[in-house]
Amino acid sequence: MSRRSTGVLVCSLLAFVVGYALWPPRHVYWEGVARVIGEPLTLALVGLLAVGVGLVAGGLLEFSIVEFVAGGVIAYAAGMALIEYVLTTDSPVHFLLYGVLLLCFSLGVSIGAFRRRGSGDRASRSERPSTE
């Protein structure tokens, strides 16, 4: 298996776990939070958490943004297929919800990867000998 396909597989597992952990089907622990602070703020909090997890993953893991996004798309497709197969849903809102979570996670990954790349560039420039 090539490095790229291994990266996509790892990233898809990570995205699947993040989606499941942030919004587990039929066991949504955010309902209690929503009763206290309201549904819009709760959804914003979950979105910010997805961005934060993506930021950490993109900053720490040595995978490309393309691998993260491809893995996220695979995780989304697998997750939606599982939800459709296992659960009888009244509405298709889960397609939208998990899609937005994937976008938030991908945004965080992109920011983390750009920050990682930027800090690597600064370190490599400072280690270069001076030409003066």
Salt bridges, closest charged atoms under 4 A:
GLU67 OE2 - ARG3 NH1 3.48
GLU67 OE2 - ARG4 NE 3.99
GLU84 OE2 - HIS94 NE2 2.79
